[in-house]
Amino acid sequence: MDLHRLTLDEWADALPSGGFEPFHHPDALSALEAHSQGELRCYGGFKGQQPVALLPAIVQDRSVGRAILSPPPGKGIPRLGPVLDPASPKQRKREKVNRTFAELVLDDLAIDGRGTLFRMTCNADYVDPRPYVWSDLELDTSFTYRLDTDGEAPGAIRKNFSKSLRREIGDAEDLPVTVEREGIDGAEAIYEDTRRRYNEQDRPFRLSWPYVGDLFTGLGDRARAYVVRGPDGEFLSGITALYSNDAAYYWQGGARATFDGTAVNSLVHWRILEDLATNAPHGATTYDLMGANTERLCRYKSKFGAELVPYYVVESGGAGMDVAKKAYSLVAR
């Protein structure tokens, strides 16, 4: 295998037809590069002319040392990490590609250097982080909920919801409210509503609108702003969903909001699912509810009848890394 650092155009050509998430898309990486400190490195592992493995990472050099981050914190990127596309479906060959690529990338990044921090949150389709553990990195497991809509009519999808969720959506459908896809203005309204909710809860909100706006615009039809408005056009709630070739991702918004005492945020999720079943961009068929790691939120998300799916976090370990992790805001994200 040969390892190359790719331009974004070369990355776009190398990206497979599936098995990646929205932030692997070159337009998302372009927005990330424009609004991040550090160097974006796009690694490609090749067998001859065939790309078989990819990994984007931000490399930051600071006074406390070097950080290699995939994804970097503070950019609203839940997962990134490697994308594998081996030419052979055989398990032995897949493992060889995965192992060799990990060894080459870690060697190029020189992760054993003094004061070097490596942290990678893998996408949910990357199922074998063992080569990174074998390189003395630490492994943790997190979870998300994924709802498969492939071949399902909207009514069949809804039947799998909990009784209380079906009732909440039905009550909202009887209200004089609308849920529509909007453009950049809708995305900004969702952003501002999210920022306000964080401020009300005294929680840090580090996303800037210039970054979010560039991301939304750059992704084109891979970003959709679903907005629910009252009868006078007033903003009630909304969700920005991002799309890969496989799935829609609940990315921003969705805060609980009511109209005449009835919650309307579940109606937005339902509209996204209806579109997945009938009008999804790029053939996406799965809804990723983006995280199943907070008990309070899981009580709600589990009502959709989605599958619990693991994903992996790989990072440098040891007491010596604690200071570096705090410096890079990786402990409390």
URSUL-V534220 format. One record per pair of residues at least 6 apart in sequence whose ideal C-beta (glycine too) atoms are under 6 Angstrom apart, sorted by the first residue. I is the first residue (numbers start at 1). J is the second residue. D is the distance in Angstrom with one decimal. If there is no record, write none. Layout:
# URSUL-V534220
i = {I	I}
j = {J	J}
d = {D	D}
This chain:
# URSUL-V534220
i = {1	1	2	3	3	4	5	6	6	8	8	11	11	12	14	14	16	18	18	19	19	20	20	21	21	21	22	22	22	22	23	23	24	27	27	29	31	31	31	33	35	36	36	37	38	38	38	39	40	41	41	42	43	43	44	44	45	45	45	50	52	52	52	53	53	53	54	55	55	57	57	58	58	59	60	64	64	65	65	65	66	67	67	68	68	69	70	70	70	71	71	73	73	73	74	76	78	79	79	79	81	81	81	81	82	86	86	86	98	98	99	102	102	106	111	117	117	117	118	119	119	120	121	122	122	124	124	124	129	129	129	132	133	137	138	138	139	140	141	141	142	142	143	143	143	143	144	144	144	144	145	145	145	145	146	146	146	146	146	147	147	147	148	149	149	149	149	150	154	154	157	160	161	161	162	165	168	168	169	169	169	171	172	172	172	175	175	176	177	177	177	177	178	179	179	179	179	181	181	182	182	186	186	187	187	187	189	190	190	190	190	190	191	191	194	194	195	197	198	216	221	222	223	224	225	226	226	226	226	226	227	228	228	228	228	230	230	236	236	236	237	237	237	238	239	239	239	240	240	240	241	241	242	242	243	243	245	246	246	247	247	247	248	248	248	248	249	249	250	250	254	256	257	257	273	276	289	292	292	325}
j = {45	100	46	45	104	44	41	42	44	26	30	26	42	26	44	51	85	245	246	83	125	83	244	79	123	244	28	242	244	249	77	80	83	218	219	56	214	215	218	40	211	58	72	60	58	59	60	59	58	57	59	56	55	105	51	54	52	53	101	87	85	86	97	84	97	101	83	82	105	68	70	69	72	68	67	324	327	115	116	324	116	117	328	109	118	119	80	81	120	77	80	329	330	333	206	207	290	121	123	311	120	122	123	126	126	93	94	97	128	131	131	131	132	135	118	316	321	324	316	315	330	314	313	311	312	144	309	311	139	312	314	314	139	314	315	317	314	313	310	312	293	311	292	293	308	310	288	291	292	309	289	292	301	306	286	288	306	307	309	287	304	306	286	157	276	277	285	285	274	277	273	305	304	305	303	303	263	266	266	267	270	262	262	264	267	259	262	231	228	230	259	264	229	228	267	268	271	224	226	225	227	225	227	216	225	240	235	225	238	240	252	253	209	212	252	253	205	255	205	223	281	243	242	241	240	238	239	268	271	272	238	236	237	264	268	236	259	257	259	264	257	264	265	253	253	254	268	251	252	253	248	272	249	251	281	284	282	284	286	284	286	288	272	276	284	287	288	290	289	290	265	265	264	265	287	287	301	298	308	331}
d = {5.0	4.9	4.9	5.7	4.3	5.0	5.9	4.4	4.7	4.6	5.8	5.3	4.6	4.3	5.2	3.8	4.0	5.1	5.2	5.9	4.6	4.7	5.8	6.0	4.6	5.3	5.8	3.9	5.2	5.8	4.9	5.6	5.9	4.0	5.3	5.7	4.5	4.2	5.2	4.2	4.0	5.5	5.8	5.7	4.6	5.4	3.6	4.7	5.9	5.3	5.8	5.1	4.5	5.3	5.3	5.5	5.4	3.7	4.2	5.9	5.8	5.3	5.1	5.2	5.9	3.9	4.5	4.7	5.7	5.5	4.1	4.9	4.4	5.4	4.6	5.6	4.7	2.8	6.0	5.8	4.7	4.6	5.0	5.3	4.7	5.6	4.6	5.6	4.5	3.6	4.1	5.0	5.8	5.5	4.1	5.1	5.6	5.0	4.7	5.8	5.0	3.5	5.3	5.4	5.3	5.9	4.8	4.5	5.5	5.8	4.5	3.7	5.7	5.4	4.6	5.1	5.8	4.5	4.9	4.1	5.9	4.7	5.0	5.6	4.6	6.0	5.3	4.5	5.9	4.4	5.4	4.4	5.1	5.0	5.6	3.8	5.8	4.4	5.2	5.9	5.3	5.7	4.2	5.9	5.6	5.5	5.9	5.5	5.3	5.4	4.1	4.9	5.1	3.9	5.4	5.2	5.6	5.3	4.9	4.4	5.5	3.8	5.3	5.7	4.7	5.0	5.4	3.9	5.0	5.0	5.8	3.7	5.9	5.9	4.0	4.1	5.7	4.9	5.2	5.7	5.0	4.9	5.8	5.0	4.0	5.4	5.9	4.4	5.5	5.6	5.6	5.9	5.6	4.7	5.8	5.8	4.5	5.4	5.9	4.9	4.9	3.7	4.4	4.6	4.1	5.5	5.1	5.9	4.2	5.2	5.8	4.1	5.8	5.3	5.6	5.6	5.1	4.8	3.8	4.6	4.8	4.4	5.5	5.1	5.1	5.8	5.0	5.1	5.6	5.9	4.0	4.8	5.2	5.0	5.5	5.7	5.7	4.8	5.9	5.4	3.8	5.7	4.9	4.9	4.3	4.7	4.9	5.2	4.3	5.6	4.8	5.4	4.7	4.8	5.2	5.3	4.7	5.9	5.9	5.3	3.9	5.0	6.0	5.7	5.4	5.3	4.7	5.7	5.3	4.7	5.4	5.4	5.5	5.7	5.8	5.8	4.8	5.4	5.9	5.2}
